[in-house]
Amino acid sequence: MINNPTKFLFLLTLMGGTLISTSANSWFGAWMGLEINLLSFIPLMTNSKNLFSTEASLKYFLIQAIASATLLFSVILGSLLFNSILLSETYLTSLNILMSSALLLKMGAAPFHFWFPGVMEGLNWINGLMLLTWQKIAPLMLISYTFKFNLFFYVIIMLSVLIGSLGGLNQTSIRKILAYSSINHLGWLLAAMATGENIWEIYFVIYTFLSFTLIFMFNVFQISHVTQIFSLNSINPINKFAFFITLLSLGGLPPFIGFAPKWLVIQNLVNSSNLFIVTIMVVTTLLTLFYYLRTAFGAFMLTYNETLWNPATPSNSNSHNFALFLSILSTLGLIVVTFITDIF
């Protein structure tokens, strides 16, 4: 991507669009940043050699265009009613719900998630990483400006954690598993937003780090389906172990760094007496851990013959060492975080 000047230009404008949205002092400026971001991401998604990416980019464009139109409509309606007698608490709540729905559709949170796994399936790993992480920054920041922990967001959080955990149970594609995992994490992010600004930011940073580590490994070993993981007998056992440790860390298993942000969210929600939603979130996280553990257990405990279509192990040892280093960080990160909190 960096060697291609056009792609590099679109990458810069993609980041610029997000920065415009997050630093805008008006809703119109935020909408403009979202549009720049969208129109920069479409050319990065498309690949003339891959029909799936073309289909995914078309789906993504249509959904984002609908979401942008809804957001602009709600912003204009709000500005028209701002000095009007009609602007009551009910109208304000309705406008807030409409704007939040548009931003949730942009992110792919449930029940607006229908496009997300399909689009993710058609992308390569680099674009998939951008869709899972960078493309969520601007909508999350904009939602945090007007976030109120009311019935609407209560339902959104419940649906996101439920659909994100149940949807991944019958998937064999790694991209779809990560997509449903992302929907589940969006529920946690919105719950973290209810507890404080800094909590969801910490959660998002750790989620981004773990997603980057996993997708880097998937890209190095050219893995797209669960069955390919079973047959990776040629991988160094240490790398294989680190690979699944990172997967379990993303699921939020306690000894690893992926548990740290969930710990913060659980603690804050319990302190604010939201016990029912915490129970649902923890149970659904156990479901996501189930399908991660199922994959890890099969790869470690079952002996599979190597298939003819399984790609050869890359000879680039630097990539292997870097992947191992990232996995060690995700494994020992919770210990480091504990030390830092003790110091401060």
N, C-alpha and C positions, 0 to 999 in steps of 0.2 A: 504493500500500500504506500509506503514512504517513497519507494522508487518511482511511483507514478505521480507526476506533478498535479494532475487533475484530481486524483483521489486525495492527495495531500491538501489541496485547496479546500475540497469539500469537508475534510476532517477538521480543518481550522475553522471554517464557518459553522460546522456542527457544534464545536465547543463554544464558539462566539455566541451562537443562538441561545445556548443554555445560560451563559453568563449574562446576556441581555435580560433574559427572563427573571433570573434570580436577583438581579440588581436594579430592575425597573422600578420606578416610583409611581407607576400607574398600571392599571389592568390592560390598557391598550398596548403599552410597551411590553408587558409580559406576553400578551398574545402574539405580538410581532416577533419576539424572540423564539417562541414555540414554533411559529411558521418557518423562520429561518432554519431552525434545528431540523424540522421535518423535511424541508426541501433539500437540505444537505445530506440527510441520511438515505433518502431514496436512491441517489446515484451510487452510494457506497454499497447498497444492498444488491443492486442489479448485477447480473453476470450473464453475458450473452451465451456462455457455454453451459449454463445450468438453468433449465426451465423452472425448477422449483423456486429458485431465488427470484425469478421474474414474477411468478405467481404470488410469492410472499410479499414482494415490494408493492404489488398492486393492492393486495389485501390491506397492507399496512397504510398505504396512502389513503384509501377510501375511509378506513376507520378513523384515522387521524384527522382527515378533512371534516368528517361529521362531528368529531369532538371539538375541533377548532371553531366550527360554525356555531355549535351550541354554546361554547364559552364566550364567543364574541356577541352572540345574541343576548346572553344573560348580562354581560357587561354593559351593553348599550341600553338594555331595559332598566338596569339599575341606575345608570346615569340619568335616564329620562325621569325616573320616579324619585330621584334623590331629593329634589326640592318640592315634591308634590305632597299634597295632603294624604294621598293614597298610601304613602310609605309607612306602613305599620309594622309591628313585630312579625306578623304572619308573612307579609310580603318579603321582609328581610330573610326570614328562615327559608322561604321557598326559593329565593334567588341564590342563597348560599348552597342549598341542596342541588340546584341546577348547575351552578359553577363547579361544585365538588364532583358531581356526576360526570361532567365533561372531562375533568382532570383525572378521575379514576378510570374512565374509558381510555384515556391516553396512556395510562400506566398498565392497564390490563388487570386491575383488581376485580374480584368477583362482586356482583354478578355480571360485570362488563368484561369478562375474561375470554369470551368465546373465540376471539381472533388470535389470542396470544400463543397457544401451543402450535397452531397451524403455521403461523408466521415464523416462529422459532425453528420449526422443523425444516423450513426451506432455506435457512441461512447457513453460511459457513461459521466456524467457531469464533472468529474474530468479531464478525458482525453480531453473532449471538451474544457475545460478552458485552458488546456496546448496548444491545437491546435490554439485557438483564440489569445493567448497572447505570451507565451514563444517561440513557434516555429516561430514567426515572427521577433524576435529580431535580429538574425544573418543575414537573408536576407535584412532587413531594414538597418542595419549598413553597409553592403557591398554595397548596392545601394547608400547610402549617400556618399560613398567615390568617386564615379564617376558620381554623379548626375549632369545633365545639363538640365535646363528647356527649352528643345527644343520641336519640333513638336511631337516627339514620346511620351514623357512623358505628353504632353498636351492632346494627344488622350487617353492615359492610364487613366489619372485622370478623364476625361470626361466620359469614358466608365464605370469606377469603380463606380462613384457616380450615374450614370444612372441605371446600371444593379443592383447595390446594393439596390436602392430605389424601382425600378419597380418589381424586383424579389420577394421581400417579401410581395407584396400586396395580392397574392392569396395563401399564406401559412397558414396552421393550426398547423404545427409542430413548437414548440418553438425553437428547435435546428436549423431548417432551417431559421427561422426568424433571429436568432442571426448570422447565417452564412452570410446571405445577408446583415445584418447590418454591419458585419465585412468588407465585400467587399466595402461598402459605406465608412466606416471609413478609409480603405486603400487609397481611393482616396483623402480623407482629409489629411492623413499622408504624401502622396507624395506631395500634394500642400504645406503642412507645411515645407517639406524638401526644397522646392524652396525658402522659405522665410528665412530659417536659421536653423542651426544645433540644437540649443536649443529649438526651437519652436516644432519640431516634437517629441523631447524627452519628453517635457512636455505633449503634446497631448497623447503620447503612455502611459505614467504613469497614467494619469487620466482615459484613456480608459480601462487600465488593472484593475484599482481599481473598476470601475463601473461594468466591466464584472465579476470580482470576487464576488462582492456584489450580483449581480443578480443570478449567477450560484450557489452561496452558498444557496440562498433562494429556487431556483428550486430543489436543492438537498435535502434540509431539508424537503420540502413539497412534494417531489416526483412528480413534475409536468413535463410533457413532451408535452402536447398539449394545445391549447388555450381553448378548451371546459372544461378542468379540472379547469382552472382559474375561469371560470364562476360559477362553482359549489362549490367553496371553502367558503361555508357559515360558516364553523366551525372555520375559522381563526379569531383571534382577529381583530376588525376593524382597530385598530392602525397599526398592522402589515400589514394588507391588503393595507392601505393607503401608508405606507412606501415602500411597494413592488412596487406599481405603480409609486410612485414618482421617485424611482431609475430607472425604465423603461423609464420614460419620460426624466430623466437626461441623460441617455445613448443616447437618441434621440437628445439631445442638446436644450431642452427648456430653455429659458433665465434665469429664477430665480435660476436654479440649477447649480452645478459645471460642468456638461457636456457641458454647454455653454461656459465656460471660454476658453478652447483651441480653439474652433471654432471662438470665438471672436478675439483671437490673430491672427489666420490664415486670417480671413476676413480683419482685420485691415492692416496686412502686405501686402496682395495681392492688396488691394485698393490703398495703398501707392505706390506700384510698377505698378499701372495702368493696372492691369489684371482684368478689370471690367466684361468682358463677362464670364470668367470662374467662378468668384465669384457668379454671378447671377445664373448660372446653378447649382452650388454647394448648394446655399441657397434654391433654388426651390426643388431640389431633397431631401434635408434634411426635408423640409416640408412634402414631400411624406412619408418619413420614420416615421415622427411624426404622420402622419395620421393613419398608421396601429398600432402604439403603442397606440394612443388615442382611436382607435376603440376597442382594447382589453380592455383598462382601462374602457371605457364608458360602455361596455357590462357587465363587472364584477361588476361595482358599481350601475348602473341604472336598470339592469334587474334582476328579481328574478328567480333563477333556483332551481329546486329541486336537492337535493344531489343524485348523482348516486351511484349504488351499487359498481361500480369498482373504485370509488374515494378513494384513500388511507386515512386512518384515520390520524387525525392531530397528529404529533409527540408529545410525552409527554416531550421531552427534552426542558425545559424552557431556559436553557443556550444558546442553539442554536438560540432560538427566540430572546433572549435579544441581542445576538451578531449581528444578522441580523438587528435588529432595530437600534443598534448603528451605523452600517455601513451605513444604509439608512439615518440616521440623518446627518452623515458626508457628504453624497452626496447631501443632501438637503441644508445644511447651508454652504457648502464648498465655494461657490462663495463669500459669505460675508467675510469669513476668508481670501480668496485670495486677495480680495480688500483691507483689512486691511494691509496684508503683503506688497502689492505693494505700499501702502501709506507710510509705515514705511521706506522701502528701497528706 
